């Protein structure tokens, strides 16, 4: 996935709402869109270097998306829309080993009362995928979730129903940075999500995690890492 325009460097000042923040660009304070509803407290700290993407639009209130945060020597994508795009791109290149053999990909598919990110299909099998964005890394351990996620629990239950109907199903965690060596499912933050995912995995839902190679040009899936659950 490549950015369509060159990114603009800015310093983070403050989060102003769920989907907006104020940043400093060369001494000027501007309001930007944050394409992620998560808390992201580990990323959004005053003075933190960030990168903006200019969005051509006549209807938006803001002209830029805040898409990257610089953590030391690591770039982290904070755009929660990116993980399904990375999965789609890697699938089209034949680089996602767990899903080799599938020939067709559909985005945003309904299953019961849920809407899941991806449906893969072949002549004799379907596989539903829900992609989750992970940005929190402590040491070399990625952590998800950082807050209770009812929506995440609902999606896992939908994946389980897909398995029970004879399909494959997978929860795929995309760590939007390159510096993690394992993923820890955070039982303390959301016991229900932890228990639901653990039970779903025991009953056939596949669980994968991949790190990302993130640069000022774009992002790609980098490598699989183990999931601690």
Helices and strands as residue ranges (DSSP letters): E 8-17, E 20-25, E 28-34, E 49-54, E 64-71, E 74-77, H 82-92, G 97-99, E 104-111, E 114-121, E 126-134, E 137-138, E 141-144, H 150-164, E 168-175, E 182-185, H 191-202, E 206-214, E 219-224, E 226-228
